[in-house]
Amino acid sequence: MTLVGVDYNDDDPTKAQAQVEAMLQKYPDLGGIFGTNVFSAQGAGQVVQNKGLSGKVKVVAFDATETPLRC
């Protein structure tokens, strides 16, 4: 496993989406994304779904929410 970067999204899922879009352009073979909160997961998961990469790019996050996120 190779860490390709660390970004901070200021708890903004829209900013997380933009960061993930940029990371996928830079690393098209990216296999996974880890988010330290629900905002990271929401942004990353939305991009993965929109690009049809569900099952190819794994999104893992750590946070406690009432509703589980599915990507």
All heavy atoms as a GROMACS GRO file, in nm:
protein
  525
    1MET      N    1   0.084  -0.116   0.000
    1MET     CA    2   0.000   0.000   0.000
    1MET      C    3   0.090   0.123   0.000
    1MET      O    4   0.190   0.129   0.072
    1MET     CB    5  -0.088  -0.001   0.125
    1MET     CG    6  -0.182   0.114   0.130
    1MET     SD    7  -0.292   0.124   0.273
    1MET     CE    8  -0.321  -0.039   0.323
    2THR      N    9   0.051   0.221  -0.079
    2THR     CA   10   0.125   0.346  -0.088
    2THR      C   11   0.032   0.462  -0.057
    2THR      O   12  -0.074   0.475  -0.119
    2THR     CB   13   0.181   0.365  -0.231
    2THR    OG1   14   0.265   0.253  -0.262
    2THR    CG2   15   0.261   0.492  -0.241
    3LEU      N   16   0.070   0.545   0.036
    3LEU     CA   17  -0.005   0.666   0.069
    3LEU      C   18   0.030   0.772  -0.035
    3LEU      O   19   0.147   0.806  -0.052
    3LEU     CB   20   0.031   0.715   0.209
    3LEU     CG   21  -0.032   0.845   0.253
    3LEU    CD1   22  -0.184   0.830   0.265
    3LEU    CD2   23   0.026   0.890   0.385
    4VAL      N   24  -0.072   0.822  -0.106
    4VAL     CA   25  -0.044   0.919  -0.212
    4VAL      C   26  -0.075   1.062  -0.172
    4VAL      O   27  -0.046   1.154  -0.246
    4VAL     CB   28  -0.120   0.882  -0.343
    4VAL    CG1   29  -0.070   0.751  -0.399
    4VAL    CG2   30  -0.270   0.882  -0.322
    5GLY      N   31  -0.134   1.082  -0.054
    5GLY     CA   32  -0.159   1.218  -0.012
    5GLY      C   33  -0.251   1.228   0.107
    5GLY      O   34  -0.320   1.132   0.143
    6VAL      N   35  -0.250   1.346   0.166
    6VAL     CA   36  -0.339   1.378   0.278
    6VAL      C   37  -0.401   1.513   0.246
    6VAL      O   38  -0.330   1.609   0.214
    6VAL     CB   39  -0.262   1.386   0.412
    6VAL    CG1   40  -0.353   1.430   0.524
    6VAL    CG2   41  -0.196   1.253   0.444
    7ASP      N   42  -0.533   1.520   0.254
    7ASP     CA   43  -0.606   1.645   0.231
    7ASP      C   44  -0.696   1.673   0.350
    7ASP      O   45  -0.741   1.580   0.416
    7ASP     CB   46  -0.692   1.637   0.105
    7ASP     CG   47  -0.612   1.644  -0.023
    7ASP    OD1   48  -0.515   1.722  -0.027
    7ASP    OD2   49  -0.647   1.573  -0.119
    8TYR      N   50  -0.725   1.798   0.374
    8TYR     CA   51  -0.817   1.840   0.480
    8TYR      C   52  -0.935   1.909   0.414
    8TYR      O   53  -0.917   1.998   0.331
    8TYR     CB   54  -0.746   1.932   0.579
    8TYR     CG   55  -0.631   1.864   0.647
    8TYR    CD1   56  -0.501   1.876   0.596
    8TYR    CD2   57  -0.652   1.784   0.758
    8TYR    CE1   58  -0.396   1.810   0.657
    8TYR    CE2   59  -0.547   1.717   0.820
    8TYR     CZ   60  -0.418   1.731   0.768
    8TYR     OH   61  -0.314   1.666   0.828
    9ASN      N   62  -1.057   1.868   0.451
    9ASN     CA   63  -1.175   1.923   0.383
    9ASN      C   64  -1.256   2.019   0.469
    9ASN      O   65  -1.363   2.063   0.427
    9ASN     CB   66  -1.264   1.811   0.331
    9ASN     CG   67  -1.315   1.722   0.442
    9ASN    OD1   68  -1.350   1.768   0.549
    9ASN    ND2   69  -1.318   1.592   0.418
   10ASP      N   70  -1.209   2.052   0.588
   10ASP     CA   71  -1.278   2.147   0.676
   10ASP      C   72  -1.423   2.106   0.702
   10ASP      O   73  -1.512   2.191   0.709
   10ASP     CB   74  -1.272   2.289   0.618
   10ASP     CG   75  -1.129   2.335   0.596
   10ASP    OD1   76  -1.044   2.310   0.684
   10ASP    OD2   77  -1.102   2.397   0.490
   11ASP      N   78  -1.448   1.975   0.713
   11ASP     CA   79  -1.582   1.921   0.737
   11ASP      C   80  -1.682   1.964   0.629
   11ASP      O   81  -1.798   1.990   0.656
   11ASP     CB   82  -1.635   1.961   0.875
   11ASP     CG   83  -1.555   1.896   0.987
   11ASP    OD1   84  -1.485   1.796   0.962
   11ASP    OD2   85  -1.563   1.945   1.101
   12ASP      N   86  -1.635   1.968   0.507
   12ASP     CA   87  -1.718   2.011   0.394
   12ASP      C   88  -1.719   1.900   0.288
   12ASP      O   89  -1.620   1.878   0.219
   12ASP     CB   90  -1.660   2.140   0.335
   12ASP     CG   91  -1.740   2.194   0.218
   12ASP    OD1   92  -1.831   2.126   0.167
   12ASP    OD2   93  -1.711   2.308   0.177
   13PRO      N   94  -1.833   1.828   0.275
   13PRO     CA   95  -1.838   1.720   0.177
   13PRO      C   96  -1.814   1.766   0.033
   13PRO      O   97  -1.758   1.691  -0.048
   13PRO     CB   98  -1.978   1.660   0.192
   13PRO     CG   99  -2.046   1.732   0.301
   13PRO     CD  100  -1.956   1.840   0.350
   14THR      N  101  -1.852   1.888   0.000
   14THR     CA  102  -1.830   1.941  -0.135
   14THR      C  103  -1.681   1.958  -0.161
   14THR      O  104  -1.632   1.926  -0.270
   14THR     CB  105  -1.905   2.074  -0.154
   14THR    OG1  106  -2.044   2.053  -0.128
   14THR    CG2  107  -1.887   2.128  -0.294
   15LYS      N  108  -1.610   2.007  -0.061
   15LYS     CA  109  -1.464   2.021  -0.074
   15LYS      C  110  -1.400   1.883  -0.085
   15LYS      O  111  -1.308   1.862  -0.165
   15LYS     CB  112  -1.407   2.097   0.045
   15LYS     CG  113  -1.262   2.129   0.033
   15LYS     CD  114  -1.215   2.219   0.147
   15LYS     CE  115  -1.068   2.252   0.133
   15LYS     NZ  116  -1.022   2.341   0.241
   16ALA      N  117  -1.451   1.786  -0.008
   16ALA     CA  118  -1.400   1.649  -0.016
   16ALA      C  119  -1.422   1.592  -0.155
   16ALA      O  120  -1.334   1.522  -0.209
   16ALA     CB  121  -1.467   1.561   0.089
   17GLN      N  122  -1.536   1.621  -0.216
   17GLN     CA  123  -1.563   1.573  -0.352
   17GLN      C  124  -1.458   1.628  -0.448
   17GLN      O  125  -1.404   1.554  -0.530
   17GLN     CB  126  -1.701   1.617  -0.400
   17GLN     CG  127  -1.814   1.536  -0.343
   17GLN     CD  128  -1.948   1.583  -0.397
   17GLN    OE1  129  -1.975   1.703  -0.406
   17GLN    NE2  130  -2.032   1.489  -0.432
   18ALA      N  131  -1.431   1.757  -0.440
   18ALA     CA  132  -1.333   1.818  -0.530
   18ALA      C  133  -1.194   1.757  -0.509
   18ALA      O  134  -1.121   1.731  -0.606
   18ALA     CB  135  -1.328   1.970  -0.507
   19GLN      N  136  -1.160   1.730  -0.384
   19GLN     CA  137  -1.029   1.670  -0.355
   19GLN      C  138  -1.019   1.529  -0.413
   19GLN      O  139  -0.916   1.491  -0.469
   19GLN     CB  140  -1.005   1.667  -0.204
   19GLN     CG  141  -0.986   1.805  -0.145
   19GLN     CD  142  -0.993   1.806   0.006
   19GLN    OE1  143  -1.064   1.727   0.066
   19GLN    NE2  144  -0.921   1.898   0.067
   20VAL      N  145  -1.126   1.452  -0.400
   20VAL     CA  146  -1.125   1.316  -0.451
   20VAL      C  147  -1.122   1.317  -0.604
   20VAL      O  148  -1.052   1.236  -0.666
   20VAL     CB  149  -1.245   1.235  -0.396
   20VAL    CG1  150  -1.257   1.101  -0.466
   20VAL    CG2  151  -1.230   1.216  -0.245
   21GLU      N  152  -1.198   1.406  -0.665
   21GLU     CA  153  -1.193   1.420  -0.811
   21GLU      C  154  -1.049   1.446  -0.858
   21GLU      O  155  -1.001   1.381  -0.951
   21GLU     CB  156  -1.282   1.536  -0.857
   21GLU     CG  157  -1.429   1.512  -0.845
   21GLU     CD  158  -1.488   1.444  -0.968
   21GLU    OE1  159  -1.414   1.419  -1.066
   21GLU    OE2  160  -1.607   1.417  -0.965
   22ALA      N  161  -0.982   1.539  -0.792
   22ALA     CA  162  -0.845   1.573  -0.829
   22ALA      C  163  -0.751   1.454  -0.807
   22ALA      O  164  -0.664   1.426  -0.890
   22ALA     CB  165  -0.797   1.694  -0.749
   23MET      N  166  -0.770   1.383  -0.697
   23MET     CA  167  -0.684   1.269  -0.667
   23MET      C  168  -0.705   1.157  -0.769
   23MET      O  169  -0.609   1.092  -0.812
   23MET     CB  170  -0.714   1.220  -0.525
   23MET     CG  171  -0.605   1.137  -0.464
   23MET     SD  172  -0.442   1.214  -0.453
   23MET     CE  173  -0.462   1.322  -0.315
   24LEU      N  174  -0.829   1.135  -0.811
   24LEU     CA  175  -0.856   1.030  -0.911
   24LEU      C  176  -0.800   1.068  -1.048
   24LEU      O  177  -0.762   0.981  -1.125
   24LEU     CB  178  -1.006   1.002  -0.919
   24LEU     CG  179  -1.062   0.919  -0.804
   24LEU    CD1  180  -1.215   0.918  -0.809
   24LEU    CD2  181  -1.007   0.777  -0.808
   25GLN      N  182  -0.795   1.197  -1.078
   25GLN     CA  183  -0.732   1.239  -1.204
   25GLN      C  184  -0.582   1.216  -1.199
   25GLN      O  185  -0.522   1.172  -1.296
   25GLN     CB  186  -0.761   1.386  -1.232
   25GLN     CG  187  -0.903   1.411  -1.277
   25GLN     CD  188  -0.929   1.558  -1.308
   25GLN    OE1  189  -0.840   1.642  -1.301
   25GLN    NE2  190  -1.053   1.588  -1.341
   26LYS      N  191  -0.523   1.243  -1.084
   26LYS     CA  192  -0.379   1.227  -1.068
   26LYS      C  193  -0.339   1.080  -1.057
   26LYS      O  194  -0.234   1.040  -1.105
   26LYS     CB  195  -0.333   1.304  -0.944
   26LYS     CG  196  -0.185   1.316  -0.929
   26LYS     CD  197  -0.150   1.410  -0.814
   26LYS     CE  198   0.000   1.426  -0.803
   26LYS     NZ  199   0.036   1.519  -0.694
   27TYR      N  200  -0.425   1.001  -0.990
   27TYR     CA  201  -0.398   0.859  -0.968
   27TYR      C  202  -0.519   0.776  -1.014
   27TYR      O  203  -0.600   0.735  -0.933
   27TYR     CB  204  -0.371   0.831  -0.819
   27TYR     CG  205  -0.254   0.908  -0.764
   27TYR    CD1  206  -0.273   1.024  -0.691
   27TYR    CD2  207  -0.123   0.864  -0.787
   27TYR    CE1  208  -0.166   1.095  -0.640
   27TYR    CE2  209  -0.015   0.935  -0.738
   27TYR     CZ  210  -0.037   1.051  -0.664
   27TYR     OH  211   0.070   1.121  -0.614
   28PRO      N  212  -0.533   0.753  -1.144
   28PRO     CA  213  -0.651   0.683  -1.196
   28PRO      C  214  -0.665   0.538  -1.146
   28PRO      O  215  -0.774   0.483  -1.151
   28PRO     CB  216  -0.634   0.688  -1.347
   28PRO     CG  217  -0.491   0.723  -1.371
   28PRO     CD  218  -0.442   0.794  -1.249
   29ASP      N  219  -0.556   0.480  -1.097
   29ASP     CA  220  -0.562   0.343  -1.045
   29ASP      C  221  -0.577   0.339  -0.894
   29ASP      O  222  -0.552   0.235  -0.832
   29ASP     CB  223  -0.436   0.265  -1.086
   29ASP     CG  224  -0.427   0.245  -1.236
   29ASP    OD1  225  -0.534   0.236  -1.300
   29ASP    OD2  226  -0.315   0.239  -1.289
   30LEU      N  227  -0.620   0.450  -0.835
   30LEU     CA  228  -0.637   0.458  -0.690
   30LEU      C  229  -0.732   0.347  -0.645
   30LEU      O  230  -0.837   0.326  -0.704
   30LEU     CB  231  -0.696   0.594  -0.654
   30LEU     CG  232  -0.698   0.632  -0.507
   30LEU    CD1  233  -0.554   0.657  -0.458
   30LEU    CD2  234  -0.780   0.758  -0.486
   31GLY      N  235  -0.691   0.275  -0.541
   31GLY     CA  236  -0.770   0.161  -0.495
   31GLY      C  237  -0.854   0.187  -0.373
   31GLY      O  238  -0.949   0.115  -0.345
   32GLY      N  239  -0.821   0.293  -0.296
   32GLY     CA  240  -0.897   0.316  -0.175
   32GLY      C  241  -0.879   0.456  -0.121
   32GLY      O  242  -0.780   0.524  -0.150
   33ILE      N  243  -0.977   0.496  -0.042
   33ILE     CA  244  -0.979   0.628   0.022
   33ILE      C  245  -1.020   0.608   0.167
   33ILE      O  246  -1.118   0.538   0.195
   33ILE     CB  247  -1.079   0.722  -0.048
   33ILE    CG1  248  -1.042   0.740  -0.195
   33ILE    CG2  249  -1.088   0.856   0.025
   33ILE    CD1  250  -1.152   0.800  -0.279
   34PHE      N  251  -0.946   0.670   0.259
   34PHE     CA  252  -0.983   0.666   0.400
   34PHE      C  253  -1.021   0.807   0.443
   34PHE      O  254  -0.947   0.902   0.420
   34PHE     CB  255  -0.868   0.616   0.488
   34PHE     CG  256  -0.901   0.625   0.634
   34PHE    CD1  257  -0.991   0.535   0.690
   34PHE    CD2  258  -0.847   0.724   0.713
   34PHE    CE1  259  -1.025   0.544   0.825
   34PHE    CE2  260  -0.879   0.733   0.847
   34PHE     CZ  261  -0.968   0.644   0.904
   35GLY      N  262  -1.138   0.820   0.505
   35GLY     CA  263  -1.182   0.947   0.559
   35GLY      C  264  -1.192   0.939   0.710
   35GLY      O  265  -1.239   0.839   0.764
   36THR      N  266  -1.148   1.043   0.775
   36THR     CA  267  -1.150   1.042   0.922
   36THR      C  268  -1.281   1.092   0.980
   36THR      O  269  -1.296   1.096   1.101
   36THR     CB  270  -1.036   1.128   0.979
   36THR    OG1  271  -1.049   1.261   0.929
   36THR    CG2  272  -0.901   1.071   0.940
   37ASN      N  273  -1.375   1.130   0.893
   37ASN     CA  274  -1.507   1.172   0.943
   37ASN      C  275  -1.613   1.150   0.835
   37ASN      O  276  -1.582   1.114   0.722
   37ASN     CB  277  -1.505   1.318   0.990
   37ASN     CG  278  -1.470   1.416   0.880
   37ASN    OD1  279  -1.506   1.398   0.764
   37ASN    ND2  280  -1.400   1.522   0.915
   38VAL      N  281  -1.737   1.171   0.874
   38VAL     CA  282  -1.849   1.145   0.783
   38VAL      C  283  -1.846   1.238   0.661
   38VAL      O  284  -1.887   1.198   0.552
   38VAL     CB  285  -1.984   1.154   0.858
   38VAL    CG1  286  -2.016   1.297   0.898
   38VAL    CG2  287  -2.096   1.094   0.776
   39PHE      N  288  -1.797   1.359   0.676
   39PHE     CA  289  -1.794   1.453   0.564
   39PHE      C  290  -1.698   1.404   0.455
   39PHE      O  291  -1.728   1.415   0.336
   39PHE     CB  292  -1.755   1.593   0.613
   39PHE     CG  293  -1.840   1.638   0.728
   39PHE    CD1  294  -1.788   1.642   0.856
   39PHE    CD2  295  -1.972   1.674   0.708
   39PHE    CE1  296  -1.867   1.682   0.964
   39PHE    CE2  297  -2.052   1.713   0.814
   39PHE     CZ  298  -1.999   1.717   0.943
   40SER      N  299  -1.586   1.350   0.498
   40SER     CA  300  -1.491   1.292   0.402
   40SER      C  301  -1.555   1.176   0.328
   40SER      O  302  -1.543   1.164   0.206
   40SER     CB  303  -1.366   1.240   0.476
   40SER     OG  304  -1.303   1.343   0.545
   41ALA      N  305  -1.623   1.090   0.402
   41ALA     CA  306  -1.686   0.973   0.342
   41ALA      C  307  -1.798   1.012   0.246
   41ALA      O  308  -1.811   0.953   0.138
   41ALA     CB  309  -1.741   0.882   0.451
   42GLN      N  310  -1.877   1.110   0.284
   42GLN     CA  311  -1.986   1.154   0.197
   42GLN      C  312  -1.931   1.207   0.065
   42GLN      O  313  -1.980   1.172  -0.042
   42GLN     CB  314  -2.070   1.262   0.265
   42GLN     CG  315  -2.157   1.210   0.375
   42GLN     CD  316  -2.225   1.322   0.453
   42GLN    OE1  317  -2.177   1.435   0.459
   42GLN    NE2  318  -2.337   1.289   0.516
   43GLY      N  319  -1.831   1.293   0.073
   43GLY     CA  320  -1.773   1.348  -0.049
   43GLY      C  321  -1.707   1.243  -0.135
   43GLY      O  322  -1.731   1.236  -0.256
   44ALA      N  323  -1.627   1.158  -0.073
   44ALA     CA  324  -1.557   1.053  -0.148
   44ALA      C  325  -1.656   0.954  -0.207
   44ALA      O  326  -1.645   0.915  -0.323
   44ALA     CB  327  -1.457   0.981  -0.056
   45GLY      N  328  -1.751   0.912  -0.127
   45GLY     CA  329  -1.850   0.814  -0.174
   45GLY      C  330  -1.931   0.865  -0.292
   45GLY      O  331  -1.960   0.791  -0.386
   46GLN      N  332  -1.966   0.994  -0.288
   46GLN     CA  333  -2.044   1.051  -0.398
   46GLN      C  334  -1.964   1.049  -0.528
   46GLN      O  335  -2.017   1.014  -0.633
   46GLN     CB  336  -2.085   1.194  -0.364
   46GLN     CG  337  -2.187   1.251  -0.459
   46GLN     CD  338  -2.317   1.172  -0.457
   46GLN    OE1  339  -2.380   1.158  -0.353
   46GLN    NE2  340  -2.357   1.120  -0.571
   47VAL      N  341  -1.838   1.083  -0.520
   47VAL     CA  342  -1.753   1.082  -0.640
   47VAL      C  343  -1.739   0.939  -0.693
   47VAL      O  344  -1.752   0.915  -0.813
   47VAL     CB  345  -1.614   1.143  -0.611
   47VAL    CG1  346  -1.520   1.123  -0.729
   47VAL    CG2  347  -1.628   1.291  -0.578
   48VAL      N  348  -1.714   0.846  -0.604
   48VAL     CA  349  -1.697   0.706  -0.645
   48VAL      C  350  -1.824   0.656  -0.714
   48VAL      O  351  -1.818   0.592  -0.820
   48VAL     CB  352  -1.658   0.618  -0.524
   48VAL    CG1  353  -1.670   0.471  -0.557
   48VAL    CG2  354  -1.516   0.652  -0.479
   49GLN      N  355  -1.939   0.688  -0.658
   49GLN     CA  356  -2.066   0.648  -0.721
   49GLN      C  357  -2.085   0.716  -0.855
   49GLN      O  358  -2.120   0.651  -0.954
   49GLN     CB  359  -2.184   0.683  -0.630
   49GLN     CG  360  -2.203   0.587  -0.516
   49GLN     CD  361  -2.324   0.624  -0.431
   49GLN    OE1  362  -2.361   0.741  -0.420
   49GLN    NE2  363  -2.385   0.524  -0.372
   50ASN      N  364  -2.064   0.847  -0.860
   50ASN     CA  365  -2.085   0.924  -0.984
   50ASN      C  366  -1.997   0.874  -1.098
   50ASN      O  367  -2.037   0.878  -1.214
   50ASN     CB  368  -2.058   1.072  -0.961
   50ASN     CG  369  -2.162   1.138  -0.874
   50ASN    OD1  370  -2.266   1.080  -0.843
   50ASN    ND2  371  -2.133   1.260  -0.831
   51LYS      N  372  -1.878   0.828  -1.065
   51LYS     CA  373  -1.784   0.782  -1.168
   51LYS      C  374  -1.799   0.634  -1.199
   51LYS      O  375  -1.725   0.580  -1.280
   51LYS     CB  376  -1.640   0.813  -1.125
   51LYS     CG  377  -1.609   0.961  -1.124
   51LYS     CD  378  -1.461   0.983  -1.108
   51LYS     CE  379  -1.422   1.124  -1.143
   51LYS     NZ  380  -1.426   1.154  -1.284
   52GLY      N  381  -1.895   0.568  -1.133
   52GLY     CA  382  -1.916   0.425  -1.158
   52GLY      C  383  -1.802   0.339  -1.106
   52GLY      O  384  -1.774   0.233  -1.162
   53LEU      N  385  -1.738   0.383  -1.001
   53LEU     CA  386  -1.622   0.311  -0.947
   53LEU      C  387  -1.654   0.231  -0.821
   53LEU      O  388  -1.563   0.180  -0.755
   53LEU     CB  389  -1.509   0.411  -0.917
   53LEU     CG  390  -1.452   0.483  -1.038
   53LEU    CD1  391  -1.354   0.592  -0.996
   53LEU    CD2  392  -1.386   0.384  -1.132
   54SER      N  393  -1.783   0.218  -0.789
   54SER     CA  394  -1.821   0.138  -0.672
   54SER      C  395  -1.769  -0.003  -0.691
   54SER      O  396  -1.783  -0.063  -0.797
   54SER     CB  397  -1.973   0.135  -0.656
   54SER     OG  398  -2.022   0.265  -0.631
   55GLY      N  399  -1.705  -0.056  -0.588
   55GLY     CA  400  -1.646  -0.188  -0.596
   55GLY      C  401  -1.502  -0.187  -0.646
   55GLY      O  402  -1.429  -0.282  -0.626
   56LYS      N  403  -1.462  -0.079  -0.712
   56LYS     CA  404  -1.325  -0.067  -0.761
   56LYS      C  405  -1.241   0.020  -0.668
   56LYS      O  406  -1.126  -0.010  -0.642
   56LYS     CB  407  -1.323  -0.009  -0.902
   56LYS     CG  408  -1.388  -0.098  -1.005
   56LYS     CD  409  -1.387  -0.034  -1.142
   56LYS     CE  410  -1.461  -0.124  -1.240
   56LYS     NZ  411  -1.476  -0.060  -1.369
   57VAL      N  412  -1.300   0.130  -0.624
   57VAL     CA  413  -1.234   0.219  -0.529
   57VAL      C  414  -1.307   0.205  -0.396
   57VAL      O  415  -1.425   0.238  -0.386
   57VAL     CB  416  -1.237   0.366  -0.576
   57VAL    CG1  417  -1.173   0.457  -0.473
   57VAL    CG2  418  -1.168   0.381  -0.711
   58LYS      N  419  -1.239   0.154  -0.296
   58LYS     CA  420  -1.298   0.133  -0.164
   58LYS      C  421  -1.294   0.263  -0.085
   58LYS      O  422  -1.192   0.332  -0.085
   58LYS     CB  423  -1.223   0.025  -0.086
   58LYS     CG  424  -1.208  -0.106  -0.159
   58LYS     CD  425  -1.341  -0.172  -0.182
   58LYS     CE  426  -1.318  -0.309  -0.244
   58LYS     NZ  427  -1.425  -0.358  -0.321
   59VAL      N  428  -1.404   0.296  -0.019
   59VAL     CA  429  -1.410   0.413   0.068
   59VAL      C  430  -1.433   0.364   0.210
   59VAL      O  431  -1.530   0.294   0.237
   59VAL     CB  432  -1.524   0.509   0.026
   59VAL    CG1  433  -1.532   0.627   0.122
   59VAL    CG2  434  -1.502   0.558  -0.117
   60VAL      N  435  -1.342   0.400   0.299
   60VAL     CA  436  -1.351   0.362   0.439
   60VAL      C  437  -1.345   0.490   0.521
   60VAL      O  438  -1.264   0.578   0.493
   60VAL     CB  439  -1.235   0.268   0.480
   60VAL    CG1  440  -1.240   0.235   0.627
   60VAL    CG2  441  -1.236   0.143   0.395
   61ALA      N  442  -1.432   0.499   0.620
   61ALA     CA  443  -1.432   0.618   0.706
   61ALA      C  444  -1.456   0.578   0.849
   61ALA      O  445  -1.510   0.471   0.877
   61ALA     CB  446  -1.539   0.716   0.660
   62PHE      N  447  -1.418   0.665   0.938
   62PHE     CA  448  -1.437   0.643   1.080
   62PHE      C  449  -1.516   0.760   1.136
   62PHE      O  450  -1.470   0.873   1.137
   62PHE     CB  451  -1.302   0.633   1.151
   62PHE     CG  452  -1.316   0.608   1.297
   62PHE    CD1  453  -1.335   0.480   1.344
   62PHE    CD2  454  -1.311   0.712   1.388
   62PHE    CE1  455  -1.349   0.456   1.480
   62PHE    CE2  456  -1.324   0.688   1.523
   62PHE     CZ  457  -1.344   0.560   1.569
   63ASP      N  458  -1.640   0.732   1.178
   63ASP     CA  459  -1.723   0.832   1.242
   63ASP      C  460  -1.850   0.762   1.290
   63ASP      O  461  -1.882   0.653   1.246
   63ASP     CB  462  -1.760   0.945   1.146
   63ASP     CG  463  -1.781   1.079   1.218
   63ASP    OD1  464  -1.798   1.078   1.340
   63ASP    OD2  465  -1.780   1.182   1.150
   64ALA      N  466  -1.920   0.825   1.378
   64ALA     CA  467  -2.044   0.769   1.430
   64ALA      C  468  -2.162   0.850   1.379
   64ALA      O  469  -2.176   0.967   1.409
   64ALA     CB  470  -2.042   0.772   1.583
   65THR      N  471  -2.244   0.786   1.293
   65THR     CA  472  -2.364   0.852   1.241
   65THR      C  473  -2.482   0.760   1.263
   65THR      O  474  -2.466   0.639   1.280
   65THR     CB  475  -2.350   0.881   1.090
   65THR    OG1  476  -2.331   0.758   1.021
   65THR    CG2  477  -2.234   0.974   1.061
   66GLU      N  478  -2.601   0.816   1.261
   66GLU     CA  479  -2.721   0.736   1.276
   66GLU      C  480  -2.749   0.650   1.155
   66GLU      O  481  -2.797   0.539   1.166
   66GLU     CB  482  -2.841   0.828   1.304
   66GLU     CG  483  -2.834   0.894   1.439
   66GLU     CD  484  -2.955   0.982   1.466
   66GLU    OE1  485  -3.062   0.956   1.407
   66GLU    OE2  486  -2.944   1.073   1.546
   67THR      N  487  -2.718   0.702   1.037
   67THR     CA  488  -2.745   0.633   0.912
   67THR      C  489  -2.615   0.587   0.850
   67THR      O  490  -2.525   0.668   0.827
   67THR     CB  491  -2.819   0.726   0.812
   67THR    OG1  492  -2.933   0.779   0.876
   67THR    CG2  493  -2.858   0.651   0.688
   68PRO      N  494  -2.601   0.456   0.822
   68PRO     CA  495  -2.478   0.410   0.757
   68PRO      C  496  -2.470   0.463   0.613
   68PRO      O  497  -2.571   0.481   0.547
   68PRO     CB  498  -2.490   0.258   0.759
   68PRO     CG  499  -2.631   0.227   0.787
   68PRO     CD  500  -2.694   0.348   0.848
   69LEU      N  501  -2.348   0.489   0.569
   69LEU     CA  502  -2.325   0.534   0.432
   69LEU      C  503  -2.295   0.414   0.345
   69LEU      O  504  -2.223   0.324   0.384
   69LEU     CB  505  -2.206   0.630   0.428
   69LEU     CG  506  -2.221   0.757   0.510
   69LEU    CD1  507  -2.090   0.831   0.514
   69LEU    CD2  508  -2.329   0.845   0.450
   70ARG      N  509  -2.351   0.412   0.226
   70ARG     CA  510  -2.328   0.302   0.133
   70ARG      C  511  -2.274   0.362   0.004
   70ARG      O  512  -2.329   0.454  -0.051
   70ARG     CB  513  -2.457   0.228   0.102
   70ARG     CG  514  -2.526   0.177   0.225
   70ARG     CD  515  -2.512   0.029   0.237
   70ARG     NE  516  -2.592  -0.020   0.349
   70ARG     CZ  517  -2.540  -0.066   0.460
   70ARG    NH1  518  -2.411  -0.072   0.475
   70ARG    NH2  519  -2.616  -0.108   0.558
   71CYS      N  520  -2.164   0.305  -0.044
   71CYS     CA  521  -2.103   0.353  -0.170
   71CYS      C  522  -2.100   0.241  -0.270
   71CYS      O  523  -2.074   0.131  -0.242
   71CYS     CB  524  -1.963   0.402  -0.146
   71CYS     SG  525  -1.952   0.537  -0.031
   0.00000   0.00000   0.00000
